[in-house]
Amino acid sequence: MKTWPVQDAKARFSELLDSCLKDGPQIVTRRGAEAAVLVPMQDWERLQRAARPSLKELLLSGEVRAELELPGRGRLRRREPRESL
């Protein structure tokens, strides 16, 4: 991956975009630190699909996704039935 300082990325954006489409992801740096990555749309869509499981996959997986606090049983009393008029 090629690295582009933010000033060069701004000044030569068309070249940055062409490099991205031809050679793959391009890194943009700010003050020497990696700040962003420009990736081709096909790669981005593939990454998005891979990061999010489908509803079917979620329902079929045995993996716990969240801890739910369920109330204990038997602690609450039932209401007494009301007399009808």
Biopython code that builds the backbone (N, CA, C, O; Angstrom):
import numpy as np
from Bio.PDB.StructureBuilder import StructureBuilder

atoms = [
    (1, "MET", "N", (0.836, -1.182, 0.000)),
    (1, "MET", "CA", (0.000, 0.000, 0.000)),
    (1, "MET", "C", (0.878, 1.241, 0.000)),
    (1, "MET", "O", (1.866, 1.336, 0.728)),
    (2, "LYS", "N", (0.492, 2.165, -0.821)),
    (2, "LYS", "CA", (1.232, 3.419, -0.884)),
    (2, "LYS", "C", (0.704, 4.368, 0.184)),
    (2, "LYS", "O", (-0.481, 4.349, 0.516)),
    (3, "THR", "N", (1.584, 5.185, 0.711)),
    (3, "THR", "CA", (1.219, 6.171, 1.726)),
    (3, "THR", "C", (1.255, 7.560, 1.114)),
    (3, "THR", "O", (2.195, 7.916, 0.404)),
    (4, "TRP", "N", (0.211, 8.345, 1.398)),
    (4, "TRP", "CA", (0.074, 9.698, 0.880)),
    (4, "TRP", "C", (-0.062, 10.670, 2.038)),
    (4, "TRP", "O", (-0.973, 10.514, 2.850)),
    (5, "PRO", "N", (0.815, 11.676, 2.147)),
    (5, "PRO", "CA", (0.563, 12.742, 3.125)),
    (5, "PRO", "C", (-0.722, 13.469, 2.743)),
    (5, "PRO", "O", (-1.042, 13.577, 1.559)),
    (6, "VAL", "N", (-1.447, 13.958, 3.714)),
    (6, "VAL", "CA", (-2.749, 14.571, 3.446)),
    (6, "VAL", "C", (-2.648, 15.721, 2.434)),
    (6, "VAL", "O", (-3.546, 15.893, 1.609)),
    (7, "GLN", "N", (-1.577, 16.498, 2.489)),
    (7, "GLN", "CA", (-1.424, 17.596, 1.526)),
    (7, "GLN", "C", (-1.365, 17.061, 0.096)),
    (7, "GLN", "O", (-2.004, 17.613, -0.801)),
    (8, "ASP", "N", (-0.593, 15.978, -0.121)),
    (8, "ASP", "CA", (-0.498, 15.376, -1.459)),
    (8, "ASP", "C", (-1.821, 14.748, -1.869)),
    (8, "ASP", "O", (-2.223, 14.844, -3.028)),
    (9, "ALA", "N", (-2.496, 14.107, -0.927)),
    (9, "ALA", "CA", (-3.779, 13.470, -1.226)),
    (9, "ALA", "C", (-4.792, 14.508, -1.690)),
    (9, "ALA", "O", (-5.553, 14.261, -2.625)),
    (10, "LYS", "N", (-4.804, 15.674, -1.036)),
    (10, "LYS", "CA", (-5.723, 16.743, -1.428)),
    (10, "LYS", "C", (-5.349, 17.322, -2.789)),
    (10, "LYS", "O", (-6.211, 17.525, -3.644)),
    (11, "ALA", "N", (-4.073, 17.582, -2.980)),
    (11, "ALA", "CA", (-3.616, 18.232, -4.206)),
    (11, "ALA", "C", (-3.703, 17.308, -5.421)),
    (11, "ALA", "O", (-3.917, 17.768, -6.543)),
    (12, "ARG", "N", (-3.535, 15.997, -5.190)),
    (12, "ARG", "CA", (-3.496, 15.043, -6.302)),
    (12, "ARG", "C", (-4.559, 13.960, -6.122)),
    (12, "ARG", "O", (-4.285, 12.775, -6.313)),
    (13, "PHE", "N", (-5.770, 14.374, -5.755)),
    (13, "PHE", "CA", (-6.810, 13.401, -5.435)),
    (13, "PHE", "C", (-7.121, 12.463, -6.599)),
    (13, "PHE", "O", (-7.324, 11.268, -6.388)),
    (14, "SER", "N", (-7.161, 12.979, -7.804)),
    (14, "SER", "CA", (-7.438, 12.124, -8.970)),
    (14, "SER", "C", (-6.396, 11.018, -9.097)),
    (14, "SER", "O", (-6.727, 9.870, -9.397)),
    (15, "GLU", "N", (-5.143, 11.372, -8.868)),
    (15, "GLU", "CA", (-4.067, 10.375, -8.924)),
    (15, "GLU", "C", (-4.217, 9.364, -7.789)),
    (15, "GLU", "O", (-4.006, 8.167, -7.985)),
    (16, "LEU", "N", (-4.584, 9.849, -6.600)),
    (16, "LEU", "CA", (-4.822, 8.965, -5.455)),
    (16, "LEU", "C", (-5.939, 7.980, -5.785)),
    (16, "LEU", "O", (-5.807, 6.783, -5.529)),
    (17, "LEU", "N", (-7.022, 8.469, -6.342)),
    (17, "LEU", "CA", (-8.152, 7.620, -6.702)),
    (17, "LEU", "C", (-7.764, 6.599, -7.770)),
    (17, "LEU", "O", (-8.120, 5.426, -7.666)),
    (18, "ASP", "N", (-7.042, 7.039, -8.784)),
    (18, "ASP", "CA", (-6.588, 6.114, -9.829)),
    (18, "ASP", "C", (-5.693, 5.024, -9.248)),
    (18, "ASP", "O", (-5.818, 3.857, -9.618)),
    (19, "SER", "N", (-4.786, 5.401, -8.335)),
    (19, "SER", "CA", (-3.906, 4.413, -7.691)),
    (19, "SER", "C", (-4.716, 3.419, -6.876)),
    (19, "SER", "O", (-4.430, 2.222, -6.864)),
    (20, "CYS", "N", (-5.718, 3.929, -6.206)),
    (20, "CYS", "CA", (-6.579, 3.068, -5.402)),
    (20, "CYS", "C", (-7.278, 2.035, -6.285)),
    (20, "CYS", "O", (-7.295, 0.848, -5.962)),
    (21, "LEU", "N", (-7.846, 2.481, -7.382)),
    (21, "LEU", "CA", (-8.574, 1.582, -8.268)),
    (21, "LEU", "C", (-7.654, 0.593, -8.976)),
    (21, "LEU", "O", (-8.041, -0.544, -9.246)),
    (22, "LYS", "N", (-6.435, 1.034, -9.273)),
    (22, "LYS", "CA", (-5.477, 0.179, -9.994)),
    (22, "LYS", "C", (-4.693, -0.741, -9.056)),
    (22, "LYS", "O", (-4.538, -1.930, -9.334)),
    (23, "ASP", "N", (-4.194, -0.180, -7.933)),
    (23, "ASP", "CA", (-3.273, -0.918, -7.069)),
    (23, "ASP", "C", (-3.871, -1.385, -5.746)),
    (23, "ASP", "O", (-3.242, -2.152, -5.017)),
    (24, "GLY", "N", (-5.070, -0.931, -5.434)),
    (24, "GLY", "CA", (-5.692, -1.335, -4.165)),
    (24, "GLY", "C", (-5.642, -0.217, -3.137)),
    (24, "GLY", "O", (-5.354, 0.931, -3.477)),
    (25, "PRO", "N", (-5.920, -0.546, -1.887)),
    (25, "PRO", "CA", (-6.029, 0.464, -0.828)),
    (25, "PRO", "C", (-4.816, 1.391, -0.736)),
    (25, "PRO", "O", (-3.675, 0.978, -0.940)),
    (26, "GLN", "N", (-5.102, 2.669, -0.421)),
    (26, "GLN", "CA", (-4.073, 3.700, -0.278)),
    (26, "GLN", "C", (-4.230, 4.348, 1.097)),
    (26, "GLN", "O", (-5.343, 4.677, 1.506)),
    (27, "ILE", "N", (-3.131, 4.529, 1.801)),
    (27, "ILE", "CA", (-3.151, 5.115, 3.150)),
    (27, "ILE", "C", (-2.892, 6.612, 3.062)),
    (27, "ILE", "O", (-2.016, 7.056, 2.319)),
    (28, "VAL", "N", (-3.664, 7.394, 3.828)),
    (28, "VAL", "CA", (-3.461, 8.838, 3.925)),
    (28, "VAL", "C", (-2.969, 9.127, 5.345)),
    (28, "VAL", "O", (-3.549, 8.671, 6.330)),
    (29, "THR", "N", (-1.878, 9.901, 5.418)),
    (29, "THR", "CA", (-1.309, 10.230, 6.730)),
    (29, "THR", "C", (-1.483, 11.706, 7.047)),
    (29, "THR", "O", (-1.544, 12.554, 6.156)),
    (30, "ARG", "N", (-1.560, 11.986, 8.335)),
    (30, "ARG", "CA", (-1.609, 13.376, 8.809)),
    (30, "ARG", "C", (-0.522, 13.506, 9.869)),
    (30, "ARG", "O", (-0.526, 12.792, 10.872)),
    (31, "ARG", "N", (0.406, 14.427, 9.633)),
    (31, "ARG", "CA", (1.547, 14.642, 10.526)),
    (31, "ARG", "C", (2.312, 13.344, 10.810)),
    (31, "ARG", "O", (2.779, 13.104, 11.924)),
    (32, "GLY", "N", (2.424, 12.518, 9.766)),
    (32, "GLY", "CA", (3.198, 11.278, 9.864)),
    (32, "GLY", "C", (2.445, 10.093, 10.435)),
    (32, "GLY", "O", (2.959, 8.975, 10.398)),
    (33, "ALA", "N", (1.247, 10.295, 10.962)),
    (33, "ALA", "CA", (0.462, 9.194, 11.535)),
    (33, "ALA", "C", (-0.617, 8.758, 10.548)),
    (33, "ALA", "O", (-1.243, 9.598, 9.901)),
    (34, "GLU", "N", (-0.833, 7.466, 10.431)),
    (34, "GLU", "CA", (-1.866, 6.957, 9.535)),
    (34, "GLU", "C", (-3.228, 7.464, 9.995)),
    (34, "GLU", "O", (-3.596, 7.304, 11.159)),
    (35, "ALA", "N", (-3.972, 8.075, 9.079)),
    (35, "ALA", "CA", (-5.250, 8.686, 9.445)),
    (35, "ALA", "C", (-6.439, 8.042, 8.738)),
    (35, "ALA", "O", (-7.519, 7.955, 9.321)),
    (36, "ALA", "N", (-6.268, 7.590, 7.499)),
    (36, "ALA", "CA", (-7.388, 7.053, 6.737)),
    (36, "ALA", "C", (-6.872, 6.125, 5.645)),
    (36, "ALA", "O", (-5.686, 6.108, 5.318)),
    (37, "VAL", "N", (-7.807, 5.351, 5.092)),
    (37, "VAL", "CA", (-7.484, 4.454, 3.983)),
    (37, "VAL", "C", (-8.543, 4.646, 2.907)),
    (37, "VAL", "O", (-9.738, 4.651, 3.201)),
    (38, "LEU", "N", (-8.112, 4.802, 1.682)),
    (38, "LEU", "CA", (-9.028, 4.861, 0.545)),
    (38, "LEU", "C", (-9.005, 3.478, -0.093)),
    (38, "LEU", "O", (-7.955, 2.989, -0.508)),
    (39, "VAL", "N", (-10.187, 2.850, -0.166)),
    (39, "VAL", "CA", (-10.286, 1.499, -0.727)),
    (39, "VAL", "C", (-11.281, 1.500, -1.880)),
    (39, "VAL", "O", (-12.212, 2.305, -1.892)),
    (40, "PRO", "N", (-11.094, 0.606, -2.848)),
    (40, "PRO", "CA", (-12.057, 0.485, -3.940)),
    (40, "PRO", "C", (-13.423, 0.049, -3.398)),
    (40, "PRO", "O", (-13.501, -0.652, -2.389)),
    (41, "MET", "N", (-14.480, 0.463, -4.064)),
    (41, "MET", "CA", (-15.833, 0.178, -3.607)),
    (41, "MET", "C", (-16.096, -1.315, -3.468)),
    (41, "MET", "O", (-16.765, -1.733, -2.523)),
    (42, "GLN", "N", (-15.589, -2.118, -4.379)),
    (42, "GLN", "CA", (-15.792, -3.570, -4.302)),
    (42, "GLN", "C", (-15.205, -4.129, -3.008)),
    (42, "GLN", "O", (-15.831, -4.968, -2.360)),
    (43, "ASP", "N", (-14.017, -3.676, -2.627)),
    (43, "ASP", "CA", (-13.390, -4.132, -1.379)),
    (43, "ASP", "C", (-14.216, -3.686, -0.172)),
    (43, "ASP", "O", (-14.419, -4.452, 0.770)),
    (44, "TRP", "N", (-14.687, -2.442, -0.212)),
    (44, "TRP", "CA", (-15.484, -1.921, 0.895)),
    (44, "TRP", "C", (-16.765, -2.737, 1.085)),
    (44, "TRP", "O", (-17.109, -3.102, 2.209)),
    (45, "GLU", "N", (-17.468, -3.021, -0.011)),
    (45, "GLU", "CA", (-18.699, -3.800, 0.074)),
    (45, "GLU", "C", (-18.428, -5.203, 0.595)),
    (45, "GLU", "O", (-19.213, -5.733, 1.381)),
    (46, "ARG", "N", (-17.327, -5.810, 0.166)),
    (46, "ARG", "CA", (-16.956, -7.141, 0.655)),
    (46, "ARG", "C", (-16.663, -7.102, 2.150)),
    (46, "ARG", "O", (-17.081, -7.993, 2.889)),
    (47, "LEU", "N", (-15.955, -6.085, 2.594)),
    (47, "LEU", "CA", (-15.658, -5.947, 4.023)),
    (47, "LEU", "C", (-16.933, -5.728, 4.839)),
    (47, "LEU", "O", (-17.071, -6.273, 5.934)),
    (48, "GLN", "N", (-17.853, -4.940, 4.314)),
    (48, "GLN", "CA", (-19.119, -4.691, 5.013)),
    (48, "GLN", "C", (-19.929, -5.972, 5.156)),
    (48, "GLN", "O", (-20.491, -6.237, 6.218)),
    (49, "ARG", "N", (-19.992, -6.764, 4.094)),
    (49, "ARG", "CA", (-20.738, -8.032, 4.161)),
    (49, "ARG", "C", (-20.094, -8.989, 5.158)),
    (49, "ARG", "O", (-20.789, -9.681, 5.902)),
    (50, "ALA", "N", (-18.763, -9.025, 5.169)),
    (50, "ALA", "CA", (-18.060, -9.941, 6.061)),
    (50, "ALA", "C", (-18.188, -9.521, 7.518)),
    (50, "ALA", "O", (-18.146, -10.371, 8.408)),
    (51, "ALA", "N", (-18.341, -8.241, 7.776)),
    (51, "ALA", "CA", (-18.391, -7.747, 9.154)),
    (51, "ALA", "C", (-19.760, -7.935, 9.789)),
    (51, "ALA", "O", (-19.866, -7.973, 11.015)),
    (52, "ARG", "N", (-20.810, -8.052, 8.981)),
    (52, "ARG", "CA", (-22.169, -8.149, 9.505)),
    (52, "ARG", "C", (-22.773, -9.506, 9.184)),
    (52, "ARG", "O", (-22.988, -9.815, 8.012)),
    (53, "PRO", "N", (-23.051, -10.319, 10.186)),
    (53, "PRO", "CA", (-23.725, -11.583, 9.876)),
    (53, "PRO", "C", (-25.180, -11.324, 9.472)),
    (53, "PRO", "O", (-25.778, -10.329, 9.881)),
    (54, "SER", "N", (-25.732, -12.214, 8.678)),
    (54, "SER", "CA", (-27.129, -12.078, 8.265)),
    (54, "SER", "C", (-28.033, -12.450, 9.444)),
    (54, "SER", "O", (-27.583, -13.049, 10.421)),
    (55, "LEU", "N", (-29.292, -12.091, 9.338)),
    (55, "LEU", "CA", (-30.248, -12.441, 10.386)),
    (55, "LEU", "C", (-30.315, -13.951, 10.549)),
    (55, "LEU", "O", (-30.387, -14.454, 11.670)),
    (56, "LYS", "N", (-30.291, -14.665, 9.454)),
    (56, "LYS", "CA", (-30.322, -16.119, 9.509)),
    (56, "LYS", "C", (-29.126, -16.652, 10.286)),
    (56, "LYS", "O", (-29.281, -17.533, 11.132)),
    (57, "GLU", "N", (-27.942, -16.130, 10.011)),
    (57, "GLU", "CA", (-26.742, -16.571, 10.723)),
    (57, "GLU", "C", (-26.837, -16.257, 12.209)),
    (57, "GLU", "O", (-26.430, -17.068, 13.040)),
    (58, "LEU", "N", (-27.373, -15.080, 12.551)),
    (58, "LEU", "CA", (-27.536, -14.721, 13.956)),
    (58, "LEU", "C", (-28.477, -15.674, 14.673)),
    (58, "LEU", "O", (-28.192, -16.119, 15.784)),
    (59, "LEU", "N", (-29.598, -15.986, 14.035)),
    (59, "LEU", "CA", (-30.587, -16.858, 14.667)),
    (59, "LEU", "C", (-30.090, -18.290, 14.800)),
    (59, "LEU", "O", (-30.425, -18.976, 15.766)),
    (60, "LEU", "N", (-29.301, -18.740, 13.847)),
    (60, "LEU", "CA", (-28.811, -20.116, 13.885)),
    (60, "LEU", "C", (-27.562, -20.303, 14.739)),
    (60, "LEU", "O", (-27.218, -21.433, 15.086)),
    (61, "SER", "N", (-26.888, -19.229, 15.078)),
    (61, "SER", "CA", (-25.665, -19.370, 15.869)),
    (61, "SER", "C", (-26.025, -19.616, 17.334)),
    (61, "SER", "O", (-27.020, -19.095, 17.838)),
    (62, "GLY", "N", (-25.223, -20.396, 17.989)),
    (62, "GLY", "CA", (-25.442, -20.662, 19.399)),
    (62, "GLY", "C", (-24.743, -19.648, 20.282)),
    (62, "GLY", "O", (-24.800, -19.740, 21.508)),
    (63, "GLU", "N", (-24.092, -18.694, 19.671)),
    (63, "GLU", "CA", (-23.304, -17.705, 20.407)),
    (63, "GLU", "C", (-24.202, -16.678, 21.088)),
    (63, "GLU", "O", (-25.151, -16.171, 20.491)),
    (64, "VAL", "N", (-23.890, -16.383, 22.340)),
    (64, "VAL", "CA", (-24.643, -15.372, 23.073)),
    (64, "VAL", "C", (-24.157, -13.999, 22.629)),
    (64, "VAL", "O", (-22.954, -13.739, 22.628)),
    (65, "ARG", "N", (-25.083, -13.117, 22.249)),
    (65, "ARG", "CA", (-24.727, -11.791, 21.762)),
    (65, "ARG", "C", (-24.812, -10.736, 22.847)),
    (65, "ARG", "O", (-24.173, -9.689, 22.742)),
    (66, "ALA", "N", (-25.587, -10.991, 23.882)),
    (66, "ALA", "CA", (-25.737, -9.991, 24.942)),
    (66, "ALA", "C", (-26.115, -10.698, 26.231)),
    (66, "ALA", "O", (-26.710, -11.775, 26.211)),
    (67, "GLU", "N", (-25.774, -10.099, 27.321)),
    (67, "GLU", "CA", (-26.154, -10.619, 28.627)),
    (67, "GLU", "C", (-27.451, -9.951, 29.045)),
    (67, "GLU", "O", (-27.505, -8.730, 29.189)),
    (68, "LEU", "N", (-28.486, -10.737, 29.239)),
    (68, "LEU", "CA", (-29.767, -10.196, 29.655)),
    (68, "LEU", "C", (-29.993, -10.506, 31.127)),
    (68, "LEU", "O", (-29.793, -11.635, 31.577)),
    (69, "GLU", "N", (-30.406, -9.502, 31.859)),
    (69, "GLU", "CA", (-30.735, -9.727, 33.261)),
    (69, "GLU", "C", (-32.209, -10.079, 33.345)),
    (69, "GLU", "O", (-33.080, -9.242, 33.107)),
    (70, "LEU", "N", (-32.468, -11.313, 33.683)),
    (70, "LEU", "CA", (-33.846, -11.767, 33.798)),
    (70, "LEU", "C", (-34.264, -11.724, 35.260)),
    (70, "LEU", "O", (-33.465, -12.055, 36.136)),
    (71, "PRO", "N", (-35.500, -11.323, 35.542)),
    (71, "PRO", "CA", (-35.942, -11.289, 36.933)),
    (71, "PRO", "C", (-36.050, -12.705, 37.483)),
    (71, "PRO", "O", (-36.360, -13.651, 36.758)),
    (72, "GLY", "N", (-35.790, -12.828, 38.762)),
    (72, "GLY", "CA", (-35.910, -14.127, 39.410)),
    (72, "GLY", "C", (-37.367, -14.567, 39.453)),
    (72, "GLY", "O", (-38.270, -13.731, 39.447)),
    (73, "ARG", "N", (-37.596, -15.863, 39.497)),
    (73, "ARG", "CA", (-38.963, -16.372, 39.515)),
    (73, "ARG", "C", (-39.462, -16.454, 40.945)),
    (73, "ARG", "O", (-38.699, -16.716, 41.874)),
    (74, "GLY", "N", (-40.743, -16.229, 41.101)),
    (74, "GLY", "CA", (-41.368, -16.413, 42.402)),
    (74, "GLY", "C", (-41.238, -15.235, 43.341)),
    (74, "GLY", "O", (-41.744, -15.308, 44.461)),
    (75, "ARG", "N", (-40.602, -14.179, 42.957)),
    (75, "ARG", "CA", (-40.437, -13.036, 43.853)),
    (75, "ARG", "C", (-41.657, -12.135, 43.832)),
    (75, "ARG", "O", (-41.942, -11.464, 44.824)),
    (76, "LEU", "N", (-42.375, -12.106, 42.735)),
    (76, "LEU", "CA", (-43.533, -11.236, 42.619)),
    (76, "LEU", "C", (-44.796, -12.017, 42.950)),
    (76, "LEU", "O", (-44.925, -13.196, 42.619)),
    (77, "ARG", "N", (-45.724, -11.331, 43.610)),
    (77, "ARG", "CA", (-46.994, -11.974, 43.938)),
    (77, "ARG", "C", (-48.010, -11.654, 42.861)),
    (77, "ARG", "O", (-47.957, -10.600, 42.228)),
    (78, "ARG", "N", (-48.919, -12.564, 42.666)),
    (78, "ARG", "CA", (-49.993, -12.326, 41.712)),
    (78, "ARG", "C", (-51.057, -11.450, 42.341)),
    (78, "ARG", "O", (-51.236, -11.454, 43.559)),
    (79, "ARG", "N", (-51.751, -10.712, 41.526)),
    (79, "ARG", "CA", (-52.863, -9.909, 41.997)),
    (79, "ARG", "C", (-54.021, -10.813, 42.389)),
    (79, "ARG", "O", (-54.251, -11.865, 41.794)),
    (80, "GLU", "N", (-54.724, -10.377, 43.387)),
    (80, "GLU", "CA", (-55.929, -11.105, 43.767)),
    (80, "GLU", "C", (-56.999, -10.810, 42.738)),
    (80, "GLU", "O", (-57.094, -9.678, 42.263)),
    (81, "PRO", "N", (-57.810, -11.797, 42.378)),
    (81, "PRO", "CA", (-58.869, -11.535, 41.416)),
    (81, "PRO", "C", (-59.891, -10.549, 41.993)),
    (81, "PRO", "O", (-60.222, -10.599, 43.177)),
    (82, "ARG", "N", (-60.381, -9.657, 41.132)),
    (82, "ARG", "CA", (-61.375, -8.688, 41.553)),
    (82, "ARG", "C", (-62.757, -9.319, 41.509)),
    (82, "ARG", "O", (-63.064, -10.159, 40.663)),
    (83, "GLU", "N", (-63.556, -8.893, 42.431)),
    (83, "GLU", "CA", (-64.935, -9.405, 42.425)),
    (83, "GLU", "C", (-65.700, -8.695, 41.349)),
    (83, "GLU", "O", (-65.569, -7.482, 41.183)),
    (84, "SER", "N", (-66.495, -9.432, 40.615)),
    (84, "SER", "CA", (-67.294, -8.803, 39.566)),
    (84, "SER", "C", (-68.528, -8.172, 40.179)),
    (84, "SER", "O", (-69.039, -8.658, 41.188)),
    (85, "LEU", "N", (-69.010, -7.099, 39.581)),
    (85, "LEU", "CA", (-70.161, -6.378, 40.098)),
    (85, "LEU", "C", (-71.449, -6.985, 39.690)),
    (85, "LEU", "O", (-72.512, -6.481, 40.054)),
]
sb = StructureBuilder()
sb.init_structure("model")
sb.init_model(0)
sb.init_chain("A")
sb.init_seg("    ")
for serial, (resi, resn, name, xyz) in enumerate(atoms, 1):
    if name == "N":
        sb.init_residue(resn, " ", resi, " ")
    sb.init_atom(name, np.array(xyz, "f"), 0.0, 1.0, " ", f" {name:<3s}", serial, name[0])
structure = sb.get_structure()
